[in-house]
């Protein structure tokens, strides 16, 4: 290469250097006034135009655990992301809100954590439900706060009568209806009475209910049903005793000897004072759901049994006749020729019309009177000519009852005004039973409490009178009874 060419090349390179210096003065320095000073933030570098390669360096900040902050996310070019915020869904309120009821009052709707009342539940809420059911006539038991079988049945009946699902569970719908003025009251329960027809046709045996339902309780606050009393209250009581199995037949509406015996049997079975008088305590228990059923009926009332009848009533009659030795055949519940003959023999031995039909007089004598048995009637059928009647019949060993003369005892009933009735030898009834029991509890009477004022009872009264300084006449008069029952000596006695 000649010197001329070398000179041109050097001149060209010089021009290029000048040009490069001039172009470098046009490059603007980056504006760092607003650049972050924190070493933990990123830095951006602008690529040099028209360079052989453009390099972009991005530094990732190192998080400082001591600083808790949030920085909006950006893309690589520094553009901020715009978050999309949706519509917030409100959280359900589980505290419950008042809901209107049928009578305009507000009742709290159960919350998500509420518990329904059902069998096995206990507490004040159950007691309130029982009280409401009782007010409407569905519940006759005790409001004890214990959700048992009887409460469940009452709830089901209420739901059935008021158009609700009868599941026995007290939910909000049932609670609302219970507190509503439109709630229907319980319908009265009719008490069925078994029919006994006198016609010589077979009659079906009434089936006893497994658990008799309590009947509508009448007002018994000042009611005393004793021997001889009659009326609607007696009819209701007899129907209830029939329902519970203490009597068989139909209600007569009058407290007869057999009804009195049924009252005593009920009182004994249910732990009450067994005086034969159906007072407020006895009646309240009798009409309740906790009344205990009888093991067997004590007698038959309100019907006449004759040939052709069948069933439990006939079987009860046959058992009684057999116990006194009049029926020799089997107890089959069928009123046939053998039963009719046994009834005739019983009627003859006890001074009744021997027609072979078991009517009122025959049933009263057989179940509640002083009975002359078959053996006794045969022994006294032919009295000796020298035998003299005695004013006071002799008693058999260990028994106050007479066996020599039928109807030897007079039934004594309580005084209507509640005063004491003088009792003496030859009397019978609930007042005598009460006297014997009191004497036995005091340790003066050792015999059987059978309601018959015989020699043993008279001797016990004398012992008591002697111990208390009273006149020893063996008669339980006003002074003797008051001292025995009340423990004090009346003035002027």
C-alpha positions as CSV (number, residue, x, y, z in Angstrom):
1,X,0.0,0.0,0.0
2,X,1.4,3.4,-1.0
3,X,1.6,6.3,1.3
4,X,-1.2,8.0,-0.4
5,X,-3.6,5.3,0.5
6,X,-2.3,5.0,4.0
7,X,-2.9,8.8,4.6
8,X,-6.5,8.5,3.3
9,X,-7.2,5.6,5.7
10,X,-5.8,7.4,8.7
11,X,-7.9,10.5,7.8
12,X,-11.0,8.3,7.5
13,X,-10.4,6.8,10.9
14,X,-9.8,10.2,12.4
15,X,-13.2,11.3,11.0
16,X,-14.8,8.3,12.4
17,X,-13.4,9.0,15.9
18,X,-14.7,12.6,15.7
19,X,-18.1,11.3,14.6
20,X,-18.3,8.8,17.5
21,X,-17.3,11.5,20.0
22,X,-20.0,13.8,18.6
23,X,-22.7,11.1,18.7
24,X,-21.8,10.2,22.3
25,X,-22.7,13.7,23.4
26,X,-26.3,13.2,22.2
27,X,-27.0,10.3,24.6
28,X,-29.2,11.4,27.5
29,X,-28.3,10.2,30.9
30,X,-31.0,8.2,32.7
31,X,-33.2,10.2,35.1
32,X,-32.3,8.8,38.5
33,X,-34.1,11.4,40.5
34,X,-37.1,9.1,41.0
35,X,-35.1,5.9,41.0
36,X,-35.5,3.8,44.1
37,X,-32.7,4.1,46.5
38,X,-33.5,0.9,48.3
39,X,-31.0,-1.8,47.3
40,X,-33.8,-4.2,47.6
41,X,-35.7,-2.8,44.6
42,X,-35.1,-3.5,41.0
43,X,-33.2,-1.3,38.5
44,X,-33.9,-1.0,34.8
45,X,-31.2,-0.2,32.1
46,X,-32.0,1.2,28.7
47,X,-30.5,-0.6,25.8
48,X,-28.1,1.4,23.6
49,X,-29.7,1.9,20.1
50,X,-28.2,0.3,17.1
51,X,-25.6,-1.6,19.2
52,X,-24.5,-5.0,18.1
53,X,-26.5,-6.6,21.0
54,X,-29.1,-5.2,23.4
55,X,-28.9,-6.5,26.9
56,X,-31.6,-6.0,29.6
57,X,-30.6,-6.8,33.1
58,X,-33.3,-7.3,35.7
59,X,-32.4,-7.7,39.3
60,X,-34.8,-9.5,41.7
61,X,-35.1,-7.8,45.1
62,X,-34.2,-9.8,48.2
63,X,-37.1,-9.7,50.7
64,X,-36.3,-8.2,54.1
65,X,-38.1,-10.3,56.8
66,X,-38.1,-7.2,59.1
67,X,-40.3,-5.3,56.7
68,X,-43.9,-6.4,56.3
69,X,-45.4,-4.6,53.3
70,X,-47.1,-5.4,50.1
71,X,-46.0,-4.1,46.7
72,X,-48.3,-4.2,43.8
73,X,-47.3,-6.8,41.2
74,X,-46.0,-5.5,37.8
75,X,-44.9,-7.1,34.6
76,X,-41.3,-7.1,33.2
77,X,-41.9,-3.7,31.6
78,X,-43.0,-2.1,34.9
79,X,-46.7,-2.0,34.2
80,X,-48.9,-2.5,37.3
81,X,-51.4,-5.3,37.3
82,X,-55.0,-4.1,37.9
83,X,-56.7,-6.7,40.3
84,X,-60.3,-7.5,39.6
85,X,-62.5,-7.3,42.8
86,X,-65.7,-9.5,42.8
87,X,-69.0,-8.9,44.7
88,X,-68.7,-10.0,48.3
89,X,-71.1,-12.7,49.4
90,X,-72.7,-12.0,52.8
91,X,-72.1,-14.5,55.6
92,X,-75.4,-16.2,56.7
93,X,-76.7,-15.1,60.1
94,X,-77.1,-18.1,62.4
95,X,-78.4,-16.2,65.4
96,X,-82.0,-16.6,64.4
97,X,-84.7,-14.0,63.5
98,X,-88.2,-13.6,64.8
99,X,-90.9,-15.0,62.6
100,X,-94.6,-14.1,63.0
101,X,-97.0,-16.7,64.3
102,X,-100.7,-17.2,63.6
103,X,-101.8,-15.0,66.5
104,X,-99.6,-12.1,65.7
105,X,-96.8,-12.9,68.2
106,X,-93.2,-13.4,67.3
107,X,-91.5,-16.6,67.9
108,X,-87.8,-17.2,67.5
109,X,-86.9,-19.3,64.5
110,X,-84.4,-22.1,65.5
111,X,-80.8,-21.4,64.7
112,X,-78.4,-23.6,62.9
113,X,-77.3,-24.9,66.3
114,X,-80.8,-25.4,67.7
115,X,-81.9,-28.8,69.1
116,X,-85.4,-30.1,68.4
117,X,-87.4,-31.5,71.4
118,X,-88.0,-35.2,71.1
119,X,-88.3,-38.4,73.2
120,X,-85.5,-38.4,75.7
121,X,-85.2,-34.6,75.9
122,X,-85.3,-33.0,79.3
123,X,-85.4,-29.5,80.8
124,X,-87.5,-26.4,81.1
125,X,-88.3,-26.3,77.4
126,X,-89.9,-29.8,77.6
127,X,-91.9,-28.6,80.7
128,X,-93.2,-25.6,78.8
129,X,-94.4,-27.9,75.9
130,X,-96.1,-30.3,78.4
131,X,-97.9,-27.3,80.0
132,X,-99.1,-26.1,76.6
133,X,-100.3,-29.6,75.7
134,X,-102.1,-29.9,79.1
135,X,-103.8,-26.6,78.6
136,X,-105.2,-27.8,75.3
137,X,-106.3,-31.1,76.7
138,X,-103.8,-33.4,75.1
139,X,-101.7,-34.1,78.2
140,X,-103.0,-35.3,81.6
141,X,-99.7,-36.3,83.2
142,X,-97.3,-34.3,85.4
143,X,-95.3,-31.5,83.8
144,X,-91.9,-32.8,84.9
145,X,-89.7,-31.8,82.0
146,X,-89.1,-35.4,80.9
147,X,-90.0,-36.1,77.3
148,X,-91.2,-39.7,77.6
149,X,-93.6,-42.0,75.7
150,X,-96.7,-40.3,77.0
151,X,-95.5,-36.8,76.1
152,X,-94.5,-38.1,72.6
153,X,-98.0,-39.6,72.1
154,X,-99.6,-36.3,73.2
155,X,-97.4,-34.4,70.7
156,X,-98.4,-36.8,67.9
157,X,-102.1,-36.3,68.7
158,X,-101.8,-32.5,68.8
159,X,-100.0,-32.6,65.5
160,X,-102.6,-34.9,64.0
161,X,-105.5,-32.7,65.1
162,X,-103.7,-29.5,63.9
163,X,-102.7,-30.6,60.4
164,X,-99.0,-31.2,61.2
165,X,-96.8,-34.2,60.5
166,X,-97.5,-36.6,63.5
167,X,-93.9,-37.5,64.1
168,X,-93.8,-36.8,67.9
169,X,-91.0,-34.3,67.4
170,X,-91.4,-30.7,68.6
171,X,-90.0,-28.5,65.9
172,X,-90.6,-24.8,65.1
173,X,-93.9,-25.5,63.3
174,X,-95.2,-27.4,66.3
175,X,-94.0,-24.7,68.7
176,X,-95.7,-22.0,66.7
177,X,-99.0,-23.9,66.6
178,X,-98.9,-24.6,70.3
179,X,-98.5,-20.9,71.1
180,X,-101.1,-19.9,68.5
181,X,-104.7,-18.9,69.3
182,X,-105.8,-21.1,66.4
183,X,-104.5,-24.3,68.0
184,X,-107.3,-26.9,68.2
185,X,-108.1,-28.5,71.6
186,X,-108.2,-32.2,72.1
187,X,-111.4,-34.1,71.2
188,X,-113.1,-35.9,74.1
189,X,-112.4,-39.6,74.2
190,X,-115.5,-41.7,74.4
191,X,-115.3,-44.6,76.9
192,X,-116.6,-47.8,75.4
193,X,-118.9,-49.9,77.5
194,X,-119.2,-53.7,76.9
195,X,-122.6,-54.9,76.0
196,X,-124.2,-57.9,77.6
197,X,-127.4,-59.0,76.0
198,X,-130.0,-61.1,77.9
199,X,-130.9,-63.0,74.7
200,X,-129.6,-66.6,74.5
201,X,-127.1,-65.6,71.8
202,X,-123.4,-65.5,71.9
203,X,-121.9,-62.1,72.6
204,X,-118.3,-61.2,71.8
205,X,-116.0,-60.7,74.7
206,X,-114.8,-57.1,74.9
207,X,-111.1,-56.9,74.5
208,X,-109.3,-55.0,77.3
209,X,-107.0,-52.2,76.2
210,X,-103.3,-52.7,76.8
211,X,-102.9,-49.3,78.3
212,X,-106.1,-47.4,79.1
213,X,-105.9,-43.7,78.0
214,X,-106.7,-41.1,80.6
215,X,-110.2,-39.7,80.3
216,X,-111.2,-36.1,80.5
217,X,-110.8,-35.2,84.2
218,X,-114.0,-33.7,85.7
219,X,-113.8,-31.1,88.4
220,X,-113.1,-33.3,91.5
221,X,-111.9,-30.6,93.9
222,X,-114.9,-31.1,96.2
223,X,-116.3,-34.4,95.1
224,X,-116.8,-37.4,97.4
225,X,-118.5,-40.5,96.0
226,X,-119.4,-42.9,98.7
227,X,-122.0,-45.7,99.1
228,X,-125.5,-44.7,98.0
229,X,-124.4,-41.6,96.0
230,X,-125.7,-41.4,92.4
231,X,-125.4,-39.1,89.4
232,X,-123.2,-38.4,86.4
233,X,-120.0,-38.3,88.4
234,X,-120.7,-41.8,89.6
235,X,-121.4,-42.9,86.0
236,X,-118.0,-41.5,84.8
237,X,-116.2,-43.1,87.7
238,X,-117.8,-46.5,87.1
239,X,-116.9,-46.3,83.4
240,X,-113.3,-45.5,84.3
241,X,-113.2,-48.5,86.8
242,X,-114.6,-50.7,84.0
243,X,-111.9,-49.4,81.6
244,X,-109.2,-50.1,84.2
245,X,-110.5,-53.6,84.8
246,X,-111.8,-53.2,88.4
247,X,-115.5,-53.8,87.3
248,X,-117.3,-55.6,84.6
249,X,-120.6,-54.7,83.0
250,X,-122.2,-51.3,82.5
251,X,-122.3,-48.2,84.6
252,X,-125.4,-48.0,86.8
253,X,-124.9,-44.4,88.0
254,X,-125.1,-45.4,91.7
255,X,-122.4,-46.4,94.2
256,X,-123.5,-49.9,95.2
257,X,-121.7,-52.5,97.3
258,X,-119.7,-53.8,94.4
259,X,-118.7,-50.3,93.2
260,X,-117.5,-49.6,96.8
261,X,-115.4,-52.8,96.7
262,X,-114.0,-51.7,93.3
263,X,-113.0,-48.3,94.8
264,X,-111.2,-50.0,97.7
265,X,-109.4,-52.3,95.3
266,X,-108.3,-49.4,93.2
267,X,-107.1,-47.5,96.2
268,X,-105.1,-50.4,97.5
269,X,-103.6,-51.1,94.0
270,X,-102.5,-47.4,93.6
271,X,-101.2,-46.8,97.2
272,X,-104.1,-44.6,98.4
273,X,-106.0,-44.7,101.6
274,X,-108.6,-47.5,101.0
275,X,-111.7,-46.3,102.7
276,X,-114.1,-47.0,99.8
277,X,-114.8,-43.3,99.3
278,X,-113.8,-41.8,96.0
279,X,-112.6,-38.3,97.1
280,X,-110.5,-35.7,95.2
281,X,-107.2,-37.7,95.6
282,X,-108.7,-41.0,94.5
283,X,-110.5,-39.5,91.5
284,X,-107.5,-37.5,90.4
285,X,-105.4,-40.6,90.4
286,X,-108.2,-42.6,88.7
287,X,-108.4,-40.3,85.7
288,X,-104.7,-39.9,85.3
289,X,-102.4,-41.7,82.9
290,X,-100.5,-43.3,85.7
291,X,-103.5,-45.2,87.2
292,X,-102.7,-48.9,87.6
293,X,-104.9,-51.5,86.0
294,X,-106.6,-54.2,88.1
295,X,-105.3,-57.8,88.1
296,X,-108.9,-58.9,88.0
297,X,-112.4,-57.4,88.4
298,X,-114.0,-57.5,91.8
299,X,-117.5,-57.8,90.5
300,X,-120.2,-57.2,87.9
301,X,-122.6,-54.3,87.7
302,X,-125.4,-53.0,85.5
303,X,-126.2,-56.2,83.6
304,X,-128.1,-59.5,84.0
305,X,-126.4,-62.7,82.9
306,X,-128.4,-65.7,81.9
307,X,-128.3,-68.8,79.7
308,X,-126.6,-68.1,76.3
309,X,-124.2,-65.4,77.5
310,X,-120.5,-65.8,77.1
311,X,-117.3,-63.9,77.9
312,X,-115.2,-62.5,80.7
313,X,-118.3,-61.6,82.8
314,X,-119.6,-65.2,82.7
315,X,-116.1,-66.5,83.6
316,X,-116.0,-64.1,86.5
317,X,-119.4,-65.3,87.7
318,X,-118.4,-69.0,87.4
319,X,-115.1,-68.5,89.4
320,X,-117.1,-66.9,92.2
321,X,-119.7,-69.7,92.2
322,X,-117.0,-72.3,92.2
323,X,-115.2,-70.7,95.1
324,X,-118.3,-71.1,97.3
325,X,-118.8,-74.7,96.1
326,X,-121.9,-74.2,93.9
327,X,-120.4,-74.8,90.5
328,X,-119.0,-78.3,89.9
329,X,-118.1,-78.0,86.2
330,X,-115.4,-76.1,84.5
331,X,-114.9,-72.4,84.2
332,X,-115.3,-71.9,80.5
333,X,-117.0,-68.5,80.2
334,X,-120.2,-70.0,78.7
335,X,-123.5,-69.6,80.6
336,X,-124.9,-73.1,80.1
337,X,-127.2,-75.4,82.1
338,X,-124.5,-76.2,84.7
339,X,-124.0,-72.5,85.4
340,X,-127.7,-71.8,85.6
341,X,-128.2,-74.7,88.1
342,X,-125.3,-73.3,90.2
343,X,-126.9,-69.9,90.3
344,X,-130.2,-71.4,91.4
345,X,-128.5,-73.3,94.2
346,X,-126.7,-70.1,95.3
347,X,-130.0,-68.2,95.3
348,X,-131.7,-70.8,97.4
349,X,-128.9,-70.9,99.9
350,X,-128.9,-67.2,100.3
351,X,-132.6,-66.3,100.4
352,X,-132.9,-65.0,96.9
353,X,-135.4,-65.8,94.1
354,X,-134.2,-68.9,92.5
355,X,-134.7,-68.1,88.8
356,X,-131.2,-69.0,87.6
357,X,-130.4,-65.5,86.3
358,X,-127.6,-63.5,87.8
359,X,-129.2,-60.1,88.2
360,X,-128.6,-57.1,90.5
361,X,-129.5,-58.8,93.8
362,X,-127.7,-62.0,93.0
363,X,-124.5,-60.2,91.9
364,X,-124.5,-57.9,94.9
365,X,-124.9,-60.8,97.2
366,X,-122.3,-63.0,95.4
367,X,-119.6,-60.3,95.1
368,X,-120.1,-58.0,98.1
369,X,-122.5,-59.6,100.6
370,X,-122.2,-62.2,103.3
371,X,-122.4,-65.5,101.5
372,X,-123.7,-68.8,102.8
373,X,-121.6,-71.4,100.9
374,X,-122.9,-74.7,99.5
375,X,-121.4,-76.7,102.4
376,X,-122.9,-74.3,105.0
377,X,-126.3,-74.4,103.4
378,X,-126.3,-78.2,103.5
379,X,-125.1,-78.3,107.1
380,X,-128.0,-76.0,108.2
381,X,-130.6,-77.3,105.8
382,X,-132.4,-79.3,108.5
383,X,-132.1,-77.4,111.9
384,X,-132.7,-79.3,115.1
385,X,-136.1,-78.7,116.7
386,X,-134.4,-77.6,120.0
387,X,-132.1,-75.1,118.3
388,X,-132.8,-71.6,119.7
389,X,-132.1,-68.5,117.6
390,X,-129.5,-66.2,119.0
391,X,-129.6,-62.4,118.9
392,X,-125.9,-62.2,118.0
393,X,-124.7,-64.8,115.4
394,X,-121.7,-66.8,116.3
395,X,-118.5,-66.3,114.2
396,X,-116.3,-69.0,112.9
397,X,-112.7,-69.3,114.1
398,X,-110.5,-66.5,112.9
399,X,-113.2,-64.6,111.1
400,X,-115.5,-61.8,112.1
401,X,-118.2,-62.7,109.6
402,X,-121.2,-64.8,110.5
403,X,-121.9,-68.1,108.8
404,X,-125.1,-69.0,110.6
405,X,-127.6,-66.4,109.3
406,X,-127.4,-64.5,106.0
407,X,-127.6,-60.7,106.1
408,X,-126.5,-60.7,109.8
409,X,-124.5,-57.5,109.3
410,X,-125.8,-54.0,108.6
411,X,-123.9,-51.8,106.3
412,X,-123.1,-48.4,107.7
413,X,-122.2,-45.5,105.4
414,X,-120.3,-42.3,106.3
415,X,-122.3,-39.4,107.6
416,X,-122.9,-36.7,104.8
417,X,-121.6,-33.9,107.1
418,X,-118.4,-35.8,107.8
419,X,-119.1,-36.4,111.5
420,X,-118.3,-39.7,113.3
421,X,-120.9,-42.5,113.1
422,X,-121.2,-44.8,116.1
423,X,-120.0,-48.3,115.1
424,X,-120.8,-51.5,117.0
425,X,-120.9,-55.2,116.7
426,X,-123.0,-56.3,113.7
427,X,-122.0,-53.4,111.5
428,X,-120.1,-53.6,108.2
429,X,-118.7,-51.4,105.5
430,X,-115.9,-48.9,104.8
431,X,-116.2,-47.2,108.2
432,X,-115.6,-50.5,109.9
433,X,-112.6,-51.2,107.7
434,X,-111.2,-47.8,108.6
435,X,-111.7,-48.5,112.3
436,X,-110.1,-51.9,112.1
437,X,-107.0,-50.6,110.3
438,X,-106.5,-47.8,112.8
439,X,-106.8,-50.3,115.7
440,X,-104.4,-52.6,114.0
441,X,-101.8,-49.8,113.5
442,X,-102.1,-49.0,117.1
443,X,-101.5,-52.6,118.1
444,X,-105.0,-53.4,119.6
445,X,-106.5,-55.5,116.7
446,X,-104.9,-58.8,115.6
447,X,-107.6,-60.1,113.3
448,X,-108.2,-59.6,109.6
449,X,-109.2,-56.2,108.3
450,X,-112.3,-57.3,106.5
451,X,-114.9,-54.5,107.2
452,X,-117.0,-56.6,109.6
453,X,-117.5,-55.6,113.2
454,X,-117.4,-58.9,115.0
455,X,-116.2,-60.2,118.3
456,X,-112.6,-59.6,117.6
457,X,-113.2,-56.0,116.6
458,X,-115.3,-55.4,119.7
459,X,-112.6,-56.8,122.0
460,X,-110.0,-54.6,120.3
461,X,-112.2,-51.5,120.9
462,X,-112.6,-52.4,124.6
463,X,-108.8,-52.7,125.0
464,X,-108.3,-49.3,123.4
465,X,-111.0,-47.7,125.6
466,X,-109.4,-49.2,128.7
467,X,-106.0,-47.9,127.7
468,X,-107.4,-44.4,127.1
469,X,-109.6,-44.2,130.2
470,X,-112.9,-44.4,128.2
471,X,-116.1,-46.3,128.9
472,X,-115.4,-49.9,128.0
473,X,-118.6,-50.7,126.1
474,X,-117.0,-52.1,122.9
475,X,-118.8,-49.5,120.8
476,X,-116.7,-47.1,118.7
477,X,-118.6,-43.9,119.4
478,X,-117.7,-40.2,118.9
479,X,-115.2,-40.1,121.8
480,X,-113.5,-43.4,120.9
481,X,-113.1,-42.5,117.2
482,X,-111.8,-39.0,117.8
483,X,-109.2,-40.3,120.3
484,X,-108.3,-43.0,117.9
485,X,-108.0,-40.8,114.8
486,X,-107.1,-37.4,116.2
487,X,-105.2,-38.4,119.3
488,X,-107.0,-36.0,121.7
489,X,-109.8,-36.4,124.1
490,X,-112.9,-34.3,123.2
491,X,-114.4,-31.9,125.8
492,X,-117.5,-33.2,127.4
493,X,-116.9,-36.8,126.4
